């Protein structure tokens, strides 16, 4: 048996799907989380012998296919041959939800209506008589709470015992009956499935129906157009209001709900964005701050607190205390990082010491474990960042930010709906790009996909943290937390500027209206939050032990073998195959600060940037592998000693080793971060972009990523190294803006050439 779940966005459909199938599909408190159908098997003990397939369709407000997710839902309902449709209805907003129900009832498919969120209805003092609503609609109606599981078993009992056949019915009145009969006769003569559904769609002036052979003639005959479309909408709402008057009794409500009161602050016209900036900074502070909390009056007076090394503790206690404190109490994210790093360092040293052969010890301890642990050490901070973003999403706050940003986004040629896939890019670019299917305008969709990688995903976080920590420790410049936060803001700013340029040149088009219901504020559920984090952790660990594992082994081997296939010790790494490849491409990065101008080991940055094209985690994995070799060189590396580089976080240790070995400057390191943040994303994201973009667009997208990352990184380096170059860059930007403005006003025209089309006509 095949059951499809259909409903409005944010009605609790995916929550119900997870409860029925045991899946861990992402549930978000904003519209558009599901953008393609998901499939699972109903898990039950009582009917173990019967396999019931559950299909979670994208959330839609209607079955008129204006967006890709509406097309998916409509096609599956009509052509996917489901045995039953469960229409999930948000009981707190029946008027809007039952509009879709009236359309679903017109198909020749068995239907069950699940009244979700009835617990919230009861809390608000309202009463919905499911029995009366069932008799009015003519299909089973079951009150449930998908979040708490109430009524779900009863719903499935009725679903499994429901008849497998049903004829569609319409709510349209006599005023449209004559026109409907003509259209219905046409579809019956054509042998079309669910003829009533298609006939009503023809009255709604549906573009998909008008494309069918013979349909335009029928539409002209019955006078189908905007007037009949408006009449159909009017008939649906008249029916909904009449039936609700019978089935629902409203309790006394406050003038302003709790969500309304919170929104008066969080969506304030002036304070909304500053509050959002403060919330984002708080998230980064809790995750990355090494000076999260100062203790004592001495610190408040500026005297500072002693470092761990000055406390006179033995080595074991010093290591333990150093996890939590070093002149200030670390943030929870840094504490978790230090715990993992201490564990991994102990394992790495123990295994390296137990292996006798030098080459094997180097391969296992420095090559494989050094690279893997350098990446896995950042897992706690990555998950903590995911957790905070998930909390903001589940509470409903992110939907508010999309609403607030719509006013600003429209100036750049986007609607607020674009914010949703963009903010998902902080987690992973792959689902973020898929989520752009909720955008109706093709040019807006292309522009959004192109800038999603600029919102740094979790895989780029180790690069930011390690390099920022290396800059802070080696140069004593700034705070690593502020550098990390600043680079995230840089990515967002580059995304905004890029969209502005695209939507005023090659991607011009009308801005679609942004209509979205703001969900009520809800408390995040611990279980769903943990399932989401586990799903992210599983994905990260799987990649670490596949792509990154292979990469670290290959990197170590290539850095310890020459072209004669002879083994090279660490001190001869500059004679390796990897060094030769790195030195070959190194000059390309000279304008970015990490090219030919840095020391003899400068090629390590070029190699790290190239390996990051496979998976961004590879950048720090490469740092871990090559950094271990540089640390082993001790005094041979820029006068540094191994003691100077050990005992710190793994990623930062490797970064400091590479800074010491190459003599790279702080502006060049910032440029290195910028390049890896903005350049071509990992292979998985590239494959997704190619699948989501229309034919012929992907090559230009690759070029866009390369040019943008190279230009921005060059600007960061040159301005950081020579401040006066800022005026040169500003002049270049002013010239570009002038050219674009003149082009849009028609004062500059692109050259054209005459071509002949297939018919021989010259254009």
N, C-alpha and C positions, 0 to 999 in steps of 0.2 A: 504494500500500500504506500502511495506517495501523497504526502500532505505538504502543502505550501503555506508559508506564513506571509501574509501581506498586511501592510498598515502604513500609516503616516510616519514620517521621520520622527524619531524620539518618542515613539509610543510604547516602547518596552519590548519590541519584537525580537531583537537580538538577545535580550535577557531571557526571554521565554525559550528561544532556540537553545541557549546554553543549558537551561534547566532541563529541557527535554532530551538533549543529546549528550550532556556532559562535556560539551566542547568548551574551549576557552576563547571563543571569538571575542574580539575587543568590543566592549560596551562603553559608549561615550554619551555623556549628557549634552549632546548637541546633534542637530540634524546632519544626515549625510555620512554616518559612520560606516554603514553597509553600502557598498557601491557595486557589488556583484553578488550573484546568488551563492550561498553557502549550503552545503549538503551534509547531513549527519544521520545517524540511526537512533531512533527512539529507544532509550534505555529503560526497561521495565522488567520486573520479576514476574508479574502475573501473566504476561503475554510473551514469554521468551521464545515461543515457537514461531510467532508471527513477526516478520521483519517489516518495520514501518520506517520509511525514509522521510526525513524532515528537510524541507528546503526553505532557507531563509532568504527571502527576496529583498531587494533594496527598498528603502522607505520611499513612498511616493504620496503626493497629495491628491493626485488624480491619475487616470489612465489615459490621458492625452499625451502622446510621446513627444514632449518638448526637450527632455534631457535624456542622456544615455541610460540612467537608472530606471526611468519610466518605461523606456523601450524594453529593457530586460524583464521587468515585472509584467508588463502587458503581454509580451510574446510568450512567456512561460505559462501564464494563466490560461491563454487561449490555445497555444500550440504544444505546450509541454505535457499535456494530458495528466494533470494531477487528479487524484481520486477525491480530494477534498481541499477546499481553501479555508484556512482559519484566518479570519479577518480580525486582527488585533485592534481594538478601539480604545483610545485613551478616554476613560470614563470621566475625567475632569474637564474634558473639552469635547463633548459629544457633537455639538453643532458642526465643528470643522471635520471631525473624524468620520461622521456618518455620510458625508458627501462621497467619500471613496466607497463606502459600503453600498450606496445606491448604484454605483457603477459596477461593482463586483456582482451584485445580484442579477445583472442583466446577462451574464454569461451562463452557458449551460453546464455549470459545474456545481456540485454540492458545496454548500457554504455553512460555516459555523462562525458566529460572532463571539469573540472573547472580550468581555468588558474588563479591561486591565485597569490597575490602580484604584480598585474599589475601596481599598483601605484608606486612601487619601480622600476619597469622596465621603466616606463615613466620618473621617476626622473633621472634615469641613461642615458636617451636619446635614449633608444632602442625602437624598434617598433615590435610588434608581430601581424601579420594579422590572427586573429582568424578564419575568413571566409575561408582563404586558408588552414589553418591547419585542419579545419573541413572537407573540401572536400577531403583532403589527407587521413585523418584517417577514414572517413566514419561514424563518430558519432558526435553528437552535441558538440561544443566547445564554452564555455561561459567565457569571462574574468571577474574576480571578485577581490575584496579585502575583505577577511573574517574579517580582523581587523577593517576596516572602514565600512563594510556593503555594499560597492558599488557593484552592479551587482548581489547580492545574490537573490533578488526577481525575477529578470529575469531568473536566473539559475533555481529556483524552478518552475517557470511557464513552462519552457521547459522540466523540469524533470517530472512534473505531466502530461504533454500532450504527452510524449514520448511513442512510441509503447511498448507493454508489452512483445514482443517476438523479438529475434534476434539470428542469427546464427553466430558462431565465425569465425573470419578470421585470417590468419597468415601473417606475413611479410617475411617469409622464401622464398628464391628464388628457381629456378629450380634445383640447385645443390643438394638439399636435398629432392626434390619432390618425387622421387621413394621410398626412405626409409620411408618418411612420409606417403605415400599412404598405404604401407603395415601395418604400425603401426595403422593408422586410421581405416583400415578394421578390424583389430583385436578388437579394442575398440567398433566399431559399432556392431560387432557380439556378443559382451558380453553385449550389452545394457547399456553401461556406459554413464552417463550424461556428456555433453560437451566432446565428444570423441576427437575433435581436440586438445583441451587443454592438455588432457592426452597423446595423441600421440606425441606432441612436447616435453612434459616432459620426455617421454621415450627416445627420441633422446638426451635430455640433461643428460641422465644417472642418472635420479632422483631416489633416493633410495626408496622413497615411491611407485613409479610406479613399480620398479623392485620386490617389495615384493608382488605384485598382482599375483595371480595364472595364469600361462601361459605367463606372461610378459617377463620373462628372456629368454625363448625360442625365442620369437619374437625379442628381443633385439640382441640376438646372430645371428639370421637370417639376420638382416639388418645391423649388425656390429656397433650397438650403443655402445658408450664408450666415452673416453676422447676426441677423435678426433671429433666426432659428436657434443659433448657438446661445444667445442671451436668453431666449425663451426656455431652453432646456435647463440652463443653470437656475433660472427663476423657479421652475417646476420642482427641481430637486430640493431647493431650500424651503419652499412652501411645505413639501412633504415632511422634511426633517423637523421643522418647527411644530407641525401638527402632531407628529408622533411623540415628540419629546414632551409636549404638554400633557400627554397621557401617561408617559412612563416615568417622569421625573418630578420629584418634589424638592424644592430648594429650601435649605435651612437659612438661618440668619448669618450674614457674612459681615466681616469688618469692612470698613470703607477701603482700607489699604491692607493687603495681605503682607505676610512676612517678607516675601520676595519683593513686593512693591517697595517696602520700606528700605530694604537693602539696596535696591536699584536706584533709589533717590540719591545715594552716595556713589555707588560704584559705576553708574552710567551718567554721572553728572557731566554736563557739557564742558566744564572747565577742568574739573579735578579727576576725571576718569583716567586719562592717559598718565598724569603724574603718579596716581595710585598704582596703575599697572607697572610703571617703571620701578616703583619702590618694591612691589611684590616680586618682580623678577630679580631685583638685586638681593632681596631677602633669600630667595631660592638659591642663588649662587653663593651667598654668604654662608648659609647653612651647609652647603655642599663642599665648598673649596677653601674657606677661610682658615688660615693658620694662626690668626689672631682673633679667633671667635669670641674669646672672653678673657679679660684681664682680671686678676684677683688682687685685692688688697689696696689700701690707701696709697702705698708706695707707687704702684703703677699709675694710679689716677693723678698723682702729683708729677708724673713724668720721670720718676726715678728708674722705672723698669723693674722687671723681676729677673732673678738669676736663671741662666740657661741650665739645662739638665746636667751638662758636664761640670757645672760649678756647684752642684749640690752635695758633692762628696759621697755619692752612692757607689756601691759595687757594680760590676759590669752587668749582672743580671737585672738588678733593680733599675739601673740606668736605662737599659733597653725597654723594660716594662713601662716606666714612667714616661719615657720618650714617645710612647705611643699616644699619650694623652696631652702632653704638655712640654713646651720648650720656651719658657719665657712668657707664654700665654697659653691658655687652654685652646686646643684645636677644635674645629667644627666637627660635628658628627660624621660628615663625609670623609674628612681627613683622618679621623680616628679609625674608621673602618678600613680606609686605605692602608694605614700604618700596620694594622693587625694583619691584613693579607700580605703585605710586603715582608713583614717579619717572618711569617710562616713560610712564604715562598723562598726567602733568602736562606733560611735554615735548611730547607729541603735541598735547594740548589747546592749549598756548600757541602752538605752531607754526601750527596750523590757524586759531586765532583771529586771529593776527597777519597771516596771509596773506589773510584776507577783509577787503575794504575797507569795505563797508556796515556801519553800526553795528548795525542790526536783524538782518541776516543773521549777522554775527559773534556777536551775543548768542544767536541761536537755535541755531546750530551748536555754538559753543564752550561757552557756559554752559548752554543748554537741553538739547540732545541729548547732547553729550559729557560735560558736567558731571554729568548724571543717571546716564548709563550707567557712566562711570568711577567714580563714587561707589559704585556697587553692585559692579562687576567688581573693584574694588580689594580687596574682601574675599574674593574667590574662593580665594586661597591658604590663608587661615585656615579658611575653611569646609571645604575639602578636607582640610586637616590634621586638623581635628576629626573629620570623617567617617572618616579613615584610622585614627585611634586607636580609635574606637568599633568599627570593622570588625576591627581586630587583637584587641581584647578579645573580640569575638564569635567570630571564627574560631578562637581558641585554645581556646574552650569555657568561658571564664571567666564570660561573661554567663549561661550556663545555671546555673552555680553560684550566682550572685547571685539568680536567680529562686527557686532552692531555699532559699537562706538567708532571703529576704524572705517566703517563704510563711508562716512563723510569725507575722510582723508583719502581713502583708496580711490574714490570717484575722480579725484583730481588727477590721478595717475592712470586713469583708464581701466580701473578694475572695480568690481563690486566687493562688498564685505565678505561674500561667500568665499572669495579667494584666500582669505586669511586662514580658513580652516585647514586646507591642505598645506599651506605654508608653515603653520605652527606645528603640524604633524611632522614636518621635515626635521624638527629638533630631535624626533625619535628615530625615524628612518625614512629615507627618501623614497623607498619602494612603495609602501602603502600610501604615502603622501601623493605621489604621482598618480596612483590609481584613483585616489579620492577626487582628482580634478574632473572625473566624469560627472560630478554634480554641477559643473559649470556649463551653461547652455551655449555661450559664445565660443566659437572655435579659436579665434585669435586670443581671447582672454585665456583659454585653456593652454595654448602653446606657450604664451608668455609666462604663465604661472609655473608650468613644468620646468621651464628653463631656469627659473630663479629658486626653485625648491632646494637644490643642493647648497645654496648660499646660507640656508638655515642649518647650521652645523649639526649633523646627526651624532648619535652616541659614539660612532666609530671614530669621529674626529676629536672627541673629547680628550683622549690620551695625548694627542699631539699638542693641543692647547695647554693642558696641564703640565706636561713634561717640559716643553719649551719655555712656558711662562715661569715655571719653577726654576729652570736653569738660568734664565735671565735675572730673576730676583736674587738667586743665590750667588751667581758668579760675578755679576756686575753691581749687585747691591742697588739695583734700580727698581723703584716702585714695589708694588705688592702683587704677587702672582694672581691673587683673586681678582684685582682690578684689571690686570692684563687680560685674563680669561674673559671677564665680563665685557671688556672693551672690544675684543675680537668678535664676540657674538654680535655686539652692536654693529661692528663694521660689516659683517655679513648681511645683517638686516638692511643697513643703509645702501649697500651695493645692490641688493635685491630691489629696493624701492627705485633707485636711480635707473637701473636696467629696465624695469617695467615702464618707467616714464619714457625712456628713449624708444622702446619697442612700440608702445601704444601710440606714439606720436609719429612713427615712421613706418616700419614694415608691418606692424601688427595693428594698424588703425581699425577702428570699428565702433559700433554703438555699445554703450554700457548697459547691460541688461538690468532690469529692476531687481532689487534685493529684498525678497520677502522671506522672513524666517520668524517662526514663533519662538520666543525666548522661553526655555524650559524653566520650571520652578527650581529654586535652589534645593539641593538634596545633600544629605550626608553621604560621603563616599563609603561604600561597603568594603569592609576589610577583606573579605574572601575574594571578591572580584578584583580588588586592587592587587592582592597577592598573586592571583592567577595571571593577571596581566604582566606583573613583574617576572614571574616564573617563565612566561612565554618569551619575554625579552632576553632573560638570562640564558635560556635554552638555546635561543638563536645565536647569541653572542659566543657561548661556549662551543657550540657546534662548529661555528666558523673558525674559532681558535684552534680546534683540534683537526681541522681539515685544511682549509686554504692557508691559514697562518702557519700551521705546523710544517706543511710542505715548503712554504716560502722561507721559513727560518733555516730549514735544513739546506735548501738550495743556496741561500745567501751565505751561510757558513762555509759550505763546500767551495763555492766560487771565490770566497775571500781567502781560502787556504790552499788553493791549487793554482799553479801557473799553466801556461799553454803547453808545457811539456808534460802535464799531468803529474807533477811532483808535489808532494805535501810541503806547505810553507808554514813555519811557525808564526806567531802573532807579530813578531817584530819585522817580518818580511811581507806583511799584508799589502804593501804598496806595489808588490811585484805580481799580485794575483790577477786572475781573469776579471774578477769583479772590479778591481782598481782600474784596469785598462778600459773597461766599458764605461765606468764612472768618469774617467778623465776625458773620454771621447765626447760625452754629452755635457760635461761640466761647463764649457764656455757658453752654452745656451742660457745659463742662469746668471751670467755676469751682470746684466742690468738689474737683477733682483738682489744682488749682494752676496749670493752664495755660489758664485761661479769661479772664474779663474783668479780672482783677487785674494782668495783665502789660501791657507797653507797647503802643504803637500798632501794632507789628508782631506782636503776640501771636497774631494769627489764623493765622500760618504753622504753628504747632503743631497747631491744629485741622485745617487742611487736610492736613497730613502724616498725621495719624491716620486721616482719612477715606480718603485714597488707599491707605492700607495695607490696607483691607478688600478691595481688588481683588487685590493681591499684596503681601506684607509687605516685599518689596524696594523697593516704591514709597516707603516712608517715607524711606529714605535717598536715594533718587533725587530725591524732593521736596526734601529738605535740600540736595542738591547743586545743584539748579536755583535754588531761592530763596536759598540761602546765597551763591551766586555773585553774585546781584543785591545782596544786603546788603553783601558785601565790596566791590563796586564803589562803594557809597555812601561808603566810607571814613570820614572824620571826621563825617559826618552821622549815623552810627549810634552813638549812645551815647558819642560822643567817641573811639571806636576808630579806628584807622587801618588801611588795607589792609595795610601792612607787618606789623602786629601779628597779622594773621590768616593770612598766607601762609606757605608753606614748611613746612607741617605735613601730616600725613596728611589725605587729601581729606575723609573723613567727619567727622573731628574738626574740621577747619577750618570746615566748614559748620556744625557744631554750635556751635562757639565764636562764629561770626558771629551765629547766631540767639540765643544766650544774651546776647551783647553788645547786640543790637538790642532785645531784649524785656525784659531785666532779670529773667528768670525765675530762681527760686530753685533750689537743689540738691534740696530735697525734692520740688519740683514736677517736676523732671527725672526723679527716681527713679520718681515716680508715672506719668510719661509712658511710661517703659520698661515698668512693670508693666501699664499699660492695653493697650499694643500686644502684650505677651506673652500676655495672658489673654483678650482680647476675641475677637470673631468671627474665625475664621481666614480664609485666602484663599478665593477662589471655588472653586478646585479641591477644597480640603478640605471645604468646605460641600457641594459636589455629591456627594462621596464619602460624607459623613455621612448625607445624605438617602437615598442608595441603600442604605446598610447598616442604617439604623434602620428599625424597623417603622413602619407607617403611623400618622401622627398624633403621632409623637414628635419630629420635626425642629423644629417651631415652638417647642416647649418647650425644646429644646436651644439654639436661637438665643437665647431669652430668658435661659436659664441663663448662657450666655457673656457676654451684655451685663451682666446684674446682677452676676455674680461679678467681672468686670473693673472695673466702676464702683465696687463696694463696696471691693474690696481696694486700688484706687488711691487712693480717698478716705481710707482708713485710713493708707496710706503717707504721703500728703501731710500730713494733719492731725497725725499723731504726729511726723513729721519737723519740722514747723513749730512745733507747740506740744506739748511732750512730755507735758503733763498730760492731754491728750485720750486717752492710752493707757488710763487708768482708765475712761473712758467706753466705749471699744471693748471692754475686758475685761468690763465690766458687761453690755454688749449680748450678747456671746458667752455669758456665764454664763446670761443669761435664755433665750437660744435653746436651750442645752443642757438647761436645766430643763424647758422646754416639750416638747422632743423626748422626754426621759426619761419625763415624765408621760404623753405620748401613747402611747409604746410599752407602758407599764404599764396602759393602758386607762383612766386617770383623766381624760383629756381626750378627748372624742369630737367628731368633725367633724359639723356639722349635715347632716341628710339630708332629702331630699324624696321624696314618693311619685311614682312614674312608672308608666306602663302599657307593658308589652311588646307585641310583635306579636300575641300571643294574647289581649290584653285583660286580662291578669293584672296586678294592682297589686302593686308591690314598693317 
